[in-house]
Amino acid sequence: MAIRLGPNQYGKAEVRVVAVDRSSPRHTLVDLNVSTSLRGDFTAAHATGDNSHVLTTDTQKNTVFAFAREGVGTPEEFGLRLARHLAGSYDWITGARVAVASYGWDRITVAGAEHDHAFRRAGAEHDHAFRRAGAEVRTAVVTVDGEDEHVIAGLADLVVLKTTGSEFRGFPRDRYTTLAETTDRVLATAVTARWRYRAGDLDYDALFAGVRTALLETFASTHSLALQQSLHAMGVAVLEQFPEVAEIRLSMPNRHHFLQDLSAFGLDNPDVVYHADDRPYGLIEGTVLRDDVPPAEIAWQGTPGSC
């Protein structure tokens, strides 16, 4: 029996970068969490502790900051620049994976112009004051493997809810089933979506906005017989509207809302008051893809929540 080293990678995880552009009176900022991973010939480091092929994780961290100094652009563009550099830095490095989480910030709107000279009229957006946009995060994962490049865009924690237009019935019952069937329920979920682009020179910002809108509009307009049906409809809508997208993978935990029993207080509850349970929850995951586009599993390696 032979024992050998299997697939492996290493890198620097969660490098927090905030870059501010003060080149005009109206400042802009990007807020990123960047993780890098390298693949290649690192057998000696594992087997004998020989670090001659190890590009230190500290170097990778410093590279992230240096590249941010040159300008970030979109998360996808920043990831491509980093991955191309890291994958091409030494002969023994055969591939690089860069994951970028981008946190949104909105400008603060200030009511009165007397407070500051940074805005010109009442109700204007402040030029250099911001508020965190919320829990939703824009994501990008770039993999460079030899001559091949793969870009996966996405979002996480896009929380959506509809107060009607959702059913759940017709499921099998056994001795352990207690869930009642319903033709009208609250449907809520926190969408994590990742979609792989075909190769090409793409407008990543416009595509991200378009895909996000397609996901939201389809969730809202689909009369859902199950969260699985909503997931599939959302994925289909993205592929139908955007030929640049090769496939999309979605993870949608069901944020259950149950009617609260108010009978102990002598009150009825005609679908008004609910309690929201954060766990346990149903976790619905799925992939919607084109059958005429080759798969690219290497693009998904190391990405959790993808089936």
N, C-alpha and C positions, 0 to 999 in steps of 0.2 A: 504494500500500500504506500502510495506517495502522498505527501502533504505539501501543498503549495499555497502561495498567497493568491487570494481571489481578487475581484474588482475592488478598487480602493480609490479614494480621493482625499484631498485635504485643502484647507483654505482658512480664510478669516471670516468669521460670522458676525453679522450685525454691526457694521461700521456706521455710526450715526454721523451724518453729514448735513449741515445746514449752510447753504450758499446764498449770499445776499448780493443783489445787483443794485448798486447805488449810483450808476452812471447817469441817471436822470433824477429829478426831484421826486418822481413817483417810483419808489423802490419795489423790487420784486424779490421773492425768495422761493427756494425749493428746499424741501425737508425730506431727506432720504434715509433709508436703512439698507445698506448694501452688504451682500455676502458673496464671497468669491470661493470657488473650488477649482482645483487643478487636477487633471488626470494625466497619467504618463508612466514613465519608468521610475517608480519609487521603491522597487523591491529591496535595494540595499539598505535603505533607511529602516524598513520594517524588519529585515532579517538580521542585520548586523549593526544597525545604528550608524551607518555611513550616511552623512547628511550632504554629500557633495552634489546631490541632485535635488536638494530641497530649497526651493525659493521660499524664504521664510514668510510666515503669515504676517509678521510685522512689515515686511516689504510690500506685501499685498495691501495691507491697510494704508500704508503711506502712498501707494500708487492711486488708491481711490481718492484720497485728498488732493493729490497733485492733479489728477484728471478733472476733479471738480473745479479747481482753480482756473482751468482753461475754458470752463463753461459746461453746463450739464445738458441742456436741451431736453428732449423727452426721456423718460426712463428707458425706453427701448434703444434710443440712440446712445445714451450713456453706457448702457450695458454692452452694446455692440463694440464701442470703442475700447472698453476695458477688456472684454473677452478676447478681442483680436490681439491686443497688446500682450496679454498674459499668455495666450496660447502660442504666440510667436516669439516669446522671449528667450527660450532655450530649446535645443534640439530634442531633449528628453521629455519636454512637456508636449503632449499630443492633443490636449484639449482643455478648454476652460469653460466654466459655468458661472454666470453672474446673475444673481437674483437681486432685484431692486424693488423696494416698497416705497411708494411716494405718498406722503401725508399732505392732505390739502389744507390750505389756509385761505380764509376769505377776508377781504378788507372790512374794517369796522366802518360803519356808516355813522357819522356824527351829526347831531341835529342842528347845532348852531355854529355859524361861521366865526363867531367871536372867540371861540376857544383856541384856535390855532390858525396859522397861515398856510397849513398843509392842504387845505381845501378851499374852494372859492364860493360855495353856495350852501345854504342849509340843506341837510340831507345828503351831502356828497360823501363819496368814499374817501377815507383817509389815505394819504399817500404812503404812510409808513407805519400804520398800526393795523394789526391783523388779529383774527380769532380762528382757532382751530375749527376746521369744517365739520368734524364729527368723526365717527368711528370708521367710516368707509375709507379704504385704502386702495390706491391704484398700484398694480404690480406688473413687473416684467421679469422674465427669465430668458437669458440669452445663452445659448450653447454654441461654442465654436469647436468643431471636431475635425481636424485636418482642413480640408477644403470646404467642408459643409458648415453652414450657419443656420441656426434655428432661432426664431423669435416667438416667444409665448407672451402675449399680453394678458392682462386680467384685472380683476378687482376682487376685494374681499370685504366681508361685513357690510354689504349693501342690504340694509334691513327694509323689508317691504311687508305690507299687511293689507288685506282687503276684508271688509266687514260683511260681505255677502258674495254670492257668486262662486261658492265652493261647496262641494258635497263630498261625502265619503260613505259609500254603502256597497252592498253586494259582495262583501268579503266573506271567506269561509269562517265558520264558527266551530269551536270545540269546547271542551269542558273548562278551558282556561280563559276563554274569551268573555270579557265583560264590557267591552266598548260598544256603545249604542250606535246604530246607523244614524246618519243625518243627511238631510237634503239642503241644509243651510248652516254654515259654520264660519267662524273667523279663521282665515288662513294667513299665517305669518311665517316668515323665514328670513334668514340672513344669508344672502346669496354670495357664494364664492364661485367665480367663473374665470376660466382660463382658456384662451383661444390661441391656436397656432396659426401664424401667417404663412402664406406661400412666399417664396423668395421674390424680391423686387424692391424698388425704391418707393417706399410707402409714406404717406402722411399719417404718422402714428397718432397724433393728437386728434385729427378728424375721425379716424377709424375708431379710436377709443370712445369718443363721444357718440358716434353713431351706433356702435355695438351696445353701449350702455343704454341708450334710448330704446333700442329694439328689445332689450331684455325687460326694461321697465314697462313699456307699452304692451308687450305680449303678456306679461304677468297680470297686468290690470285688465286686459280685454278678454282673456281666456276664461270661459266658464269651466272651472276646474272640477273634474270628477275624482281627482287624486293629485297629490303633489307631483307624482311621477309624470302625469299628463302635462302639468304646467312646465316642468323641466324640459320635457321633449319639445313642446311647442316653442319655448324660448330659444332652444338650440336651433330648431328648424328655421325660425325667423331670422336668426343671425346669419346662417349659411345662405338663405335665400336672398337676403339683402346685400350681403358683402362677399363677392367672389374672392376677395383677397384672403378670406379665412378658410383654412383647410379643415379644421375640426375645432370643436369646443367641448370642454369638460366642465360640468357643473356639480357643485356640492351644496345641498340645500337642507339644512336641519329644520325640522318642523317645530316651530315655536308654538307649542300647544296653548290654546286658550280654552278653559273649561268654565261653564256656567257655575257661578257660586250659589250654593244652597242658602237661601235667606229665610227658609221656613221657620227656623228657630226663633226668629224675631217677628213672626207673624206677617212676613212680607212675601209677595210673589216676586218672580224674576223673569219677566217676559223678554228674554234675550237682551238684557241691558248690562248686567254686571258680571264680569269674568275675573278669574284669577289666572295669571300667566305663569306657567311652569317652565323654568329654564332647563330642567333635567328631571328624569331621563327624557330624551327626545328621539323622535324618528329621524334618521339621517338618510336622506335620499340623494344618491349620486348617479351620474350617468354621463355618457359621451355621445355626442351627435357628430357624425362625420360624413365626408364625401367618399363614395366608393371608387372614384376615379383619381384619388390623390394617394400617393404612396405613404405608408405609415412612417413615423419618425420617432420611435420609442426612446432613442437617446435624448431627444429634446425634453422628455418628461422625467428622466432619471433624477432622483433626489427631490422631486416635487410631491409633497404629501397631499393626500386627499384626492388623488386621481386614480380612477379605476380603469 
